[in-house]
Amino acid sequence: MAKILAADIGGTNSRFALFETTGDGFVMVDSIWLKTHGAETFSQLLEQLWSSDFSAYPGSFESVVVAAAGAVVGGVECPCLTNASWGIDIRDIDFGTKAVSVINDFAAQAFACRTSAVDEAMILQEGTGVDGDPIAIIGAGTGLGYSALIPTDCGWSALPFEGGHMAFPFLGKEESDYGDFNRQESGRNWPEGDSVVTGLGLKLVHKFLTGKNLTPKEVSASITIRDATTKWYARFYARACRDWAIGVMSHGGFFIAGGIAAKNPMFVTVPEFLEEFHNSHIYGDFLHSVPIRLNCNEESGLYGAGFYGMQLLAR
C-alpha cells in the first residue's frame, strides 16, 4: 500500500488530498482546501499546508502530483498560474520523494474520468460512447479549461490544452456587438473563452443585456432559466463544448466540469444548450451520439492527480 499526495492548484482554491492505493485502485484518506491568493508563493502555500492538521508531511508519501491551472513545462514547472501572480517549480521543493510531477489542472480533470469521482455525474445526453476512443473534457470556472484523454500502451494519457485563450466565435450582429463589448470591458486583445465562458463571462454578458454590473455570484442568484442571460450563456457554453467535441472527435464521451455548471446546472440543462451543441451542418449525427456528463464533484481534480500519481508509481 502506497501513499500519494495530490494537489489541485486553481485560480481561487488550492486543494490537497492524501490517497492510499488499494488492490485495484486508491482511496482518499484526507483532504484540505486553502485559498490560492492567501499565499504569495507556492512554497508559502506548502508551509500553510504542513502547519495545518492535514495528515501528510514531506517523506510520508511515495509520489506527488501537482495539478496547476496554467501551462506546464517539462512536467516540473508551471511558470505562472493563469489567475494568480506566482508559479510552481517542483525543483525548488523537497517532498521527500523523487516521484514528483506537475500536470495541467484539466489534465487532472481528464484522468478523473477514469475514477470514482465521476460515478455520480449527471447525464445530459445518453449517447453511445465507444470504449477506448478519445474522451473530451471542458470546464468553466475562474478560467475555461480543456483536455482530452486517450488510451496508450502505458495506460491513459491526458493531453493539456490552453483552449481558453483561443478567440471565441460570435454569430450575427447582436453577438458581434457583444464581442466588441466583451473585448473592451475585459481589456483583452480579443474575446476568448476565458472572458466569455467563465465567471467573468457571466458577469459581462449580464451587464451587456441588462446594464447591471453585478458579480458572477450575484448574477447567478438573480437569474432563472427564462432570463436572456441564462440562454445566452448556455448558448456560448454549448458552442465551446461543440467545437471541442468535434476537435477531439470524442467518440469515447464528453465531460463538463468546473464550478460554473456545478453550481448552476441550468446553464447546461436549458434547451438552448443542446440545441447549440447539435448545431452543425456536417457533424450533427456525431454530436447527437456523444454521451455528455456533468461532473459536479469539486474534488475530481484531486482524484485525477491521484490517478496519475498511481501511474507514476506503476512506472
Backbone hydrogen bonds in HBPLUS format (Angstrom, degrees):
<---DONOR---> <-ACCEPTOR-->    atom                        ^
c    i                          cat <-CA-CA->   ^        H-A-AA   ^      H-
h    n   atom  resd res      DA  || num        DHA   H-A  angle D-A-AA Bond
n    s   type  num  typ     dist DA aas  dist angle  dist       angle   num
A0021-THR N   A0002-ALA O   2.85 MM  19  5.39 160.6  1.89 154.0 160.5     1
A0062-GLU N   A0003-LYS O   2.78 MM  59  5.54 152.4  1.85 139.4 145.7     2
A0004-ILE N   A0019-PHE O   2.85 MM  15  5.02 156.4  1.90 138.7 144.4     3
A0019-PHE N   A0004-ILE O   2.85 MM  15  5.02 166.8  1.87 150.2 154.8     4
A0005-LEU N   A0063-SER O   2.92 MM  58  6.32 166.4  1.94 160.6 160.6     5
A0065-VAL N   A0005-LEU O   3.00 MM  60  6.49 156.7  2.06 162.8 170.4     6
A0006-ALA N   A0017-ALA O   2.88 MM  11  5.20 175.6  1.88 159.6 161.0     7
A0017-ALA N   A0006-ALA O   2.85 MM  11  5.20 152.2  1.92 151.7 153.5     8
A0007-ALA N   A0065-VAL O   2.95 MM  58  6.35 146.5  2.07 160.8 162.8     9
A0067-ALA N   A0007-ALA O   2.75 MM  60  5.82 172.2  1.76 144.2 146.7    10
A0008-ASP N   A0015-ARG O   2.79 MM   7  5.04 158.7  1.83 147.8 151.6    11
A0015-ARG N   A0008-ASP O   2.93 MM   7  5.04 166.4  1.95 138.3 137.9    12
A0009-ILE N   A0067-ALA O   2.71 MM  58  5.99 162.4  1.74 178.4 173.2    13
A0069-ALA N   A0009-ILE O   3.08 MM  60  6.22 138.3  2.26 173.5 171.7    14
A0010-GLY N   A0013-ASN O   2.87 MM   3  5.29 154.9  1.94 150.8 155.1    15
A0036-THR N   A0012-THR O   3.09 MM  24  5.52 159.2  2.13 130.2 134.5    16
A0014-SER N   A0034-LEU O   2.73 MM  20  5.07 169.8  1.74 157.8 156.8    17
A0034-LEU N   A0014-SER O   2.74 MM  20  5.07 162.7  1.77 149.3 155.5    18
A0016-PHE N   A0032-ILE O   2.88 MM  16  5.38 156.8  1.93 161.9 168.6    19
A0032-ILE N   A0016-PHE O   2.92 MM  16  5.38 151.1  2.01 147.6 151.2    20
A0018-LEU N   A0030-ASP O   2.90 MM  12  5.24 157.4  1.95 141.2 144.9    21
A0029-VAL N   A0018-LEU O   2.81 MM  11  5.72 173.8  1.81 164.4 166.6    22
A0020-GLU N   A0027-VAL O   2.87 MM   7  5.46 155.0  1.94 154.1 161.6    23
A0027-VAL N   A0020-GLU O   2.86 MM   7  5.46 153.2  1.93 148.2 155.2    24
A0022-THR N   A0025-GLY O   2.71 MM   3  5.13 166.4  1.73 129.7 130.2    25
A0038-GLY N   A0035-LYS O   2.97 MM   3  5.05 155.5  2.04 104.8 111.7    26
A0039-ALA N   A0036-THR O   3.35 MM   3  6.10 159.1  2.40 117.9 119.4    27
A0045-LEU N   A0041-THR O   3.08 MM   4  6.39 147.8  2.19 140.1 148.9    28
A0046-LEU N   A0042-PHE O   2.93 MM   4  6.27 154.7  1.99 151.6 158.1    29
A0047-GLU N   A0043-SER O   2.98 MM   4  6.27 145.0  2.10 141.3 151.1    30
A0048-GLN N   A0044-GLN O   3.12 MM   4  6.45 150.4  2.21 143.2 150.0    31
A0049-LEU N   A0045-LEU O   3.02 MM   4  6.38 148.3  2.12 141.4 150.8    32
A0050-TRP N   A0046-LEU O   2.82 MM   4  6.12 169.6  1.83 161.1 160.8    33
A0051-SER N   A0047-GLU O   3.05 MM   4  6.11 144.5  2.18 140.6 149.9    34
A0052-SER N   A0049-LEU O   3.09 MM   3  5.27 159.0  2.14 107.4 114.0    35
A0060-SER N   A0057-TYR O   2.93 MM   3  5.60 153.7  2.00 154.1 154.2    36
A0059-GLY N   A0095-PHE O   2.87 MM  36  6.16 132.6  2.10 151.9 137.5    37
A0064-VAL N   A0099-ALA O   2.84 MM  35  6.31 153.5  1.91 155.8 161.9    38
A0101-SER N   A0064-VAL O   2.99 MM  37  6.40 143.4  2.12 144.8 156.1    39
A0066-VAL N   A0101-SER O   2.92 MM  35  6.35 162.3  1.95 157.4 163.0    40
A0103-ILE N   A0066-VAL O   2.90 MM  37  6.21 158.7  1.95 146.1 151.9    41
A0068-ALA N   A0103-ILE O   2.84 MM  35  6.28 157.0  1.90 159.5 165.5    42
A0070-GLY N   A0068-ALA O   2.96 MM   2  5.66 125.5  2.26 108.8  92.9    43
A0105-ASP N   A0068-ALA O   2.76 MM  37  4.74 140.9  1.91 131.7 125.1    44
A0082-THR N   A0069-ALA O   2.75 MM  13  5.92 174.3  1.75 163.8 165.2    45
A0073-VAL N   A0077-GLU O   2.65 MM   4  5.18 166.9  1.66 161.1 166.0    46
A0076-VAL N   A0073-VAL O   3.21 MM   3  6.30 168.2  2.22 133.1 134.1    47
A0077-GLU N   A0073-VAL O   3.22 MM   4  5.18 145.4  2.35 141.6 149.3    48
A0102-VAL N   A0075-GLY O   2.82 MM  27  4.87 158.9  1.86 123.4 127.8    49
A0090-ILE N   A0076-VAL O   3.02 MM  14  5.62 154.1  2.09 163.1 168.7    50
A0078-CYS N   A0088-ILE O   2.80 MM  10  5.02 160.6  1.84 145.6 151.8    51
A0088-ILE N   A0078-CYS O   2.80 MM  10  5.02 160.5  1.84 137.4 144.1    52
A0081-LEU N   A0086-TRP O   3.06 MM   5  6.18 178.1  2.06 140.6 140.9    53
A0084-ALA N   A0081-LEU O   3.46 MM   3  5.20 164.4  2.49 109.1 105.0    54
A0092-ASP N   A0089-ASP O   3.07 MM   3  5.89 167.2  2.09 121.9 126.1    55
A0093-ILE N   A0090-ILE O   3.12 MM   3  5.14 164.5  2.15 105.3 110.0    56
A0100-VAL N   A0098-LYS O   2.97 MM   2  5.60 129.1  2.24 106.9  91.9    57
A0107-ALA N   A0104-ASN O   3.04 MM   3  5.10 136.4  2.23 100.0 112.9    58
A0108-ALA N   A0104-ASN O   3.15 MM   4  6.59 148.0  2.26 148.3 156.8    59
A0109-GLN N   A0105-ASP O   3.13 MM   4  6.52 143.3  2.27 131.3 141.2    60
A0110-ALA N   A0106-PHE O   3.01 MM   4  6.09 141.6  2.16 128.5 138.1    61
A0111-PHE N   A0107-ALA O   2.97 MM   4  6.34 162.4  2.00 151.5 154.7    62
A0112-ALA N   A0108-ALA O   2.96 MM   4  6.15 144.9  2.08 143.7 153.8    63
A0113-CYS N   A0110-ALA O   2.98 MM   3  5.53 151.8  2.06 113.5 121.5    64
A0114-ARG N   A0111-PHE O   2.98 MM   3  5.74 167.8  1.99 122.5 126.5    65
A0115-THR N   A0112-ALA O   2.99 MM   3  5.19 152.8  2.06 120.5 119.1    66
A0119-ASP N   A0116-SER O   3.12 MM   3  5.11 169.5  2.13 110.9 112.7    67
A0121-ALA N   A0118-VAL O   3.13 MM   3  5.02 167.0  2.14 111.4 111.0    68
A0122-MET N   A0294-LEU O   2.84 MM 172  4.88 144.0  1.97 150.1 142.2    69
A0294-LEU N   A0122-MET O   2.76 MM 172  4.88 158.3  1.80 142.1 149.8    70
A0124-LEU N   A0292-ILE O   2.93 MM 168  5.34 167.9  1.94 145.3 147.5    71
A0125-GLN N   A0292-ILE O   3.35 MM 167  4.96 154.0  2.42 134.7 130.6    72
A0292-ILE N   A0125-GLN O   2.97 MM 167  4.96 158.4  2.02 134.9 141.8    73
A0128-THR N   A0289-SER O   2.69 MM 161  5.57 155.3  1.75 159.5 156.0    74
A0130-VAL N   A0251-HIS O   2.86 MM 121  5.56 156.2  1.91 125.9 133.7    75
A0133-ASP N   A0130-VAL O   3.11 MM   3  5.68 160.9  2.15 139.0 139.0    76
A0252-GLY N   A0134-PRO O   2.86 MM 118  5.05 140.9  2.02 151.0 148.6    77
A0135-ILE N   A0149-LEU O   3.01 MM  14  5.08 157.4  2.06 142.5 149.8    78
A0149-LEU N   A0135-ILE O   2.80 MM  14  5.08 161.0  1.83 149.4 156.0    79
A0136-ALA N   A0253-GLY O   3.05 MM 117  6.47 159.1  2.09 154.8 153.5    80
A0255-PHE N   A0136-ALA O   2.88 MM 119  6.28 164.2  1.90 157.6 161.8    81
A0137-ILE N   A0147-SER O   2.96 MM  10  5.15 158.0  2.01 151.9 145.0    82
A0147-SER N   A0137-ILE O   2.98 MM  10  5.15 141.8  2.13 149.9 144.6    83
A0138-ILE N   A0255-PHE O   3.08 MM 117  6.55 151.5  2.16 158.4 167.3    84
A0257-ALA N   A0138-ILE O   2.78 MM 119  6.11 160.0  1.82 148.6 155.3    85
A0139-GLY N   A0145-GLY O   3.00 MM   6  5.18 141.4  2.16 142.8 143.8    86
A0145-GLY N   A0139-GLY O   2.84 MM   6  5.18 165.2  1.87 154.0 152.3    87
A0260-ILE N   A0140-ALA O   3.04 MM 120  5.67 163.2  2.07 147.9 150.0    88
A0141-GLY N   A0143-GLY O   2.80 MM   2  5.09 150.9  1.89 147.8 157.3    89
A0199-GLY N   A0141-GLY O   3.04 MM  58  5.96 148.6  2.14 157.9 157.5    90
A0159-LEU N   A0148-ALA O   2.81 MM  11  5.31 163.8  1.84 160.9 163.6    91
A0150-ILE N   A0157-SER O   2.91 MM   7  5.41 169.1  1.92 157.9 161.2    92
A0157-SER N   A0150-ILE O   2.86 MM   7  5.41 172.4  1.86 165.3 167.9    93
A0152-THR N   A0155-GLY O   2.68 MM   3  5.26 156.8  1.73 178.0 172.5    94
A0155-GLY N   A0152-THR O   3.28 MM   3  5.26 160.9  2.32 111.5 110.0    95
A0165-HIS N   A0162-GLU O   3.14 MM   3  6.11 169.7  2.15 126.1 128.8    96
A0166-MET N   A0163-GLY O   3.05 MM   3  5.33 168.9  2.06 116.6 117.5    97
A0194-ASP N   A0164-GLY O   2.81 MM  30  4.95 145.9  1.93 151.2 139.8    98
A0168-PHE N   A0191-PRO O   2.91 MM  23  5.75 163.7  1.94 137.6 138.3    99
A0176-SER N   A0172-GLY O   2.92 MM   4  6.04 150.7  2.01 144.4 154.0   100
A0177-ASP N   A0173-LYS O   2.80 MM   4  6.04 152.1  1.87 151.3 158.1   101
A0178-TYR N   A0174-GLU O   3.06 MM   4  6.38 151.7  2.15 140.3 148.0   102
A0179-GLY N   A0175-GLU O   2.81 MM   4  6.15 147.7  1.91 146.3 156.0   103
A0180-ASP N   A0176-SER O   3.08 MM   4  6.46 152.1  2.16 148.1 153.6   104
A0181-PHE N   A0177-ASP O   3.03 MM   4  6.32 158.4  2.07 146.2 152.5   105
A0182-ASN N   A0178-TYR O   2.69 MM   4  5.92 162.0  1.72 158.6 163.3   106
A0183-ARG N   A0179-GLY O   3.03 MM   4  6.21 161.9  2.06 146.9 151.1   107
A0184-GLN N   A0180-ASP O   3.07 MM   4  6.28 163.0  2.10 148.8 153.3   108
A0185-GLU N   A0181-PHE O   2.87 MM   4  6.02 168.4  1.89 157.3 160.8   109
A0186-SER N   A0182-ASN O   2.89 MM   4  5.85 157.4  1.94 148.2 154.5   110
A0187-GLY N   A0183-ARG O   2.97 MM   4  5.79 133.4  2.19 136.3 147.0   111
A0195-SER N   A0192-GLU O   2.80 MM   3  5.36 154.2  1.87 117.6 126.2   112
A0196-VAL N   A0192-GLU O   2.98 MM   4  6.11 119.2  2.36 146.9 162.7   113
A0196-VAL N   A0193-GLY O   3.20 MM   3  4.98 149.3  2.30  96.5 105.6   114
A0197-VAL N   A0193-GLY O   2.87 MM   4  5.29 153.2  1.94 136.8 145.5   115
A0202-LEU N   A0198-THR O   2.99 MM   4  6.30 149.8  2.09 146.1 153.3   116
A0203-LYS N   A0199-GLY O   3.08 MM   4  6.38 159.8  2.12 150.9 155.8   117
A0204-LEU N   A0200-LEU O   2.93 MM   4  6.20 158.3  1.98 152.7 158.8   118
A0205-VAL N   A0201-GLY O   2.93 MM   4  6.04 166.3  1.95 152.6 155.7   119
A0206-HIS N   A0202-LEU O   3.17 MM   4  6.16 156.4  2.23 141.9 148.4   120
A0207-LYS N   A0203-LYS O   3.03 MM   4  6.22 151.3  2.12 140.6 148.9   121
A0208-PHE N   A0204-LEU O   2.90 MM   4  6.09 155.6  1.96 147.9 154.5   122
A0209-LEU N   A0205-VAL O   3.05 MM   4  6.18 155.8  2.11 143.4 149.0   123
A0210-THR N   A0206-HIS O   2.87 MM   4  5.86 149.9  1.97 148.6 156.2   124
A0211-GLY N   A0207-LYS O   2.74 MM   4  4.58 142.6  1.88 122.8 132.6   125
A0218-GLU N   A0215-THR O   3.03 MM   3  5.08 114.9  2.47  98.1 113.9   126
A0219-VAL N   A0215-THR O   2.87 MM   4  6.17 156.7  1.92 157.9 165.2   127
A0220-SER N   A0216-PRO O   2.95 MM   4  6.18 167.7  1.97 152.5 155.0   128
A0221-ALA N   A0217-LYS O   3.12 MM   4  6.32 149.9  2.22 141.3 149.1   129
A0222-SER N   A0218-GLU O   3.16 MM   4  6.24 125.6  2.47 137.7 150.6   130
A0222-SER N   A0219-VAL O   2.98 MM   3  5.18 142.2  2.13 104.2 115.6   131
A0227-ASP N   A0224-THR O   3.19 MM   3  5.57 159.7  2.23 111.5 117.1   132
A0231-LYS N   A0227-ASP O   3.25 MM   4  6.62 161.8  2.28 150.0 154.4   133
A0232-TRP N   A0228-ALA O   2.84 MM   4  6.01 166.9  1.86 160.1 163.3   134
A0233-TYR N   A0229-THR O   2.94 MM   4  5.99 167.9  1.95 150.0 154.1   135
A0234-ALA N   A0230-THR O   2.89 MM   4  5.96 159.3  1.93 147.6 154.0   136
A0235-ARG N   A0231-LYS O   3.00 MM   4  6.09 154.1  2.07 140.9 147.9   137
A0236-PHE N   A0232-TRP O   2.96 MM   4  6.27 157.4  2.01 152.8 158.6   138
A0237-TYR N   A0233-TYR O   2.90 MM   4  6.10 162.2  1.93 152.4 157.5   139
A0238-ALA N   A0234-ALA O   2.90 MM   4  6.03 163.7  1.93 149.0 153.7   140
A0239-ARG N   A0235-ARG O   2.97 MM   4  6.14 148.3  2.07 141.5 150.2   141
A0240-ALA N   A0236-PHE O   3.09 MM   4  6.40 157.6  2.14 149.9 154.4   142
A0241-CYS N   A0237-TYR O   2.97 MM   4  6.29 156.6  2.03 148.4 155.5   143
A0242-ARG N   A0238-ALA O   2.74 MM   4  5.94 164.8  1.76 155.0 158.8   144
A0243-ASP N   A0239-ARG O   3.03 MM   4  6.15 169.5  2.04 149.0 151.7   145
A0244-TRP N   A0240-ALA O   3.12 MM   4  6.25 150.1  2.21 140.5 148.6   146
A0245-ALA N   A0241-CYS O   2.84 MM   4  6.06 159.1  1.89 155.4 161.4   147
A0246-ILE N   A0242-ARG O   3.00 MM   4  6.22 161.2  2.03 154.0 158.3   148
A0247-GLY N   A0243-ASP O   2.89 MM   4  5.97 152.6  1.97 136.8 145.6   149
A0248-VAL N   A0244-TRP O   2.95 MM   4  6.06 153.8  2.02 149.6 154.3   150
A0249-MET N   A0245-ALA O   2.80 MM   4  5.51 131.1  2.04 132.7 147.0   151
A0250-SER N   A0245-ALA O   3.24 MM   5  5.39 150.6  2.33 140.2 148.9   152
A0251-HIS N   A0249-MET O   2.82 MM   2  5.81 135.9  2.01 110.3  96.1   153
A0253-GLY N   A0250-SER O   3.16 MM   3  5.55 157.0  2.22 109.7 116.1   154
A0254-PHE N   A0291-PRO O   2.81 MM  37  6.00 144.5  1.94 166.8 177.9   155
A0293-ARG N   A0254-PHE O   2.91 MM  39  6.37 153.5  1.98 158.0 166.8   156
A0256-ILE N   A0293-ARG O   2.81 MM  37  6.18 159.8  1.85 163.5 170.4   157
A0295-ASN N   A0256-ILE O   2.75 MM  39  5.90 164.8  1.77 166.2 171.6   158
A0262-ALA N   A0258-GLY O   3.31 MM   4  6.34 154.4  2.38 145.9 152.6   159
A0263-LYS N   A0259-GLY O   2.94 MM   4  5.83 156.3  2.00 144.2 148.2   160
A0264-ASN N   A0260-ILE O   2.91 MM   4  5.91 134.7  2.12 136.1 149.8   161
A0267-PHE N   A0264-ASN O   3.08 MM   3  6.14 167.8  2.09 134.5 135.8   162
A0268-VAL N   A0265-PRO O   2.94 MM   3  5.65 158.4  1.98 121.8 127.9   163
A0269-THR N   A0266-MET O   3.35 MM   3  4.84 152.2  2.43  90.2  98.2   164
A0270-VAL N   A0266-MET O   3.15 MM   4  5.65 144.3  2.28 141.8 140.7   165
A0273-PHE N   A0270-VAL O   3.00 MM   3  5.82 154.3  2.07 124.9 131.1   166
A0275-GLU N   A0271-PRO O   3.10 MM   4  6.21 160.8  2.14 158.6 164.4   167
A0276-GLU N   A0272-GLU O   3.12 MM   4  6.10 157.2  2.18 137.3 142.0   168
A0277-PHE N   A0273-PHE O   2.92 MM   4  6.16 157.5  1.97 149.3 156.8   169
A0278-HIS N   A0274-LEU O   2.94 MM   4  5.96 156.5  2.00 147.3 151.0   170
A0279-ASN N   A0276-GLU O   3.13 MM   3  5.01 147.9  2.24  98.9 108.7   171
A0280-SER N   A0278-HIS O   2.86 MM   2  5.99 111.1  2.35 119.7 104.0   172
A0287-LEU N   A0283-TYR O   2.94 MM   4  6.16 163.9  1.97 157.8 162.4   173
A0288-HIS N   A0284-GLY O   3.02 MM   4  6.25 142.1  2.16 146.0 155.8   174
A0289-SER N   A0285-ASP O   3.20 MM   4  6.40 128.0  2.49 137.6 150.7   175
A0289-SER N   A0286-PHE O   2.95 MM   3  5.12 138.1  2.13 100.9 113.6   176
A0300-SER N   A0297-ASN O   3.15 MM   3  5.42 159.4  2.19 117.7 117.2   177
A0302-LEU N   A0299-GLU O   3.06 MM   3  5.40 131.8  2.30 105.2 117.3   178
A0303-TYR N   A0299-GLU O   3.30 MM   4  6.76 152.7  2.38 146.1 153.4   179
A0304-GLY N   A0300-SER O   2.87 MM   4  6.18 153.0  1.95 150.6 158.5   180
A0305-ALA N   A0301-GLY O   2.95 MM   4  6.15 155.8  2.00 141.6 147.9   181
A0306-GLY N   A0302-LEU O   2.82 MM   4  6.02 153.1  1.89 146.1 154.4   182
A0307-PHE N   A0303-TYR O   2.83 MM   4  6.06 148.5  1.93 143.4 151.9   183
A0308-TYR N   A0304-GLY O   3.04 MM   4  6.35 158.1  2.09 147.1 152.1   184
A0309-GLY N   A0305-ALA O   2.88 MM   4  6.12 148.0  1.98 142.1 151.9   185
A0310-MET N   A0306-GLY O   2.93 MM   4  6.23 141.7  2.08 142.8 152.5   186
A0310-MET N   A0307-PHE O   3.14 MM   3  5.10 122.7  2.49  91.6 105.8   187
A0311-GLN N   A0307-PHE O   3.07 MM   4  6.48 147.5  2.18 142.6 151.4   188
A0312-LEU N   A0308-TYR O   2.87 MM   4  6.22 146.9  1.98 145.9 155.6   189
A0313-LEU N   A0309-GLY O   3.15 MM   4  6.42 153.6  2.22 141.6 147.3   190
A0314-ALA N   A0310-MET O   3.07 MM   4  6.35 148.6  2.17 141.5 150.2   191
A0315-ARG N   A0311-GLN O   3.14 MM   4  6.39 136.0  2.35 142.0 152.1   192
A0315-ARG N   A0312-LEU O   3.19 MM   3  5.30 134.0  2.42  96.7 108.8   193
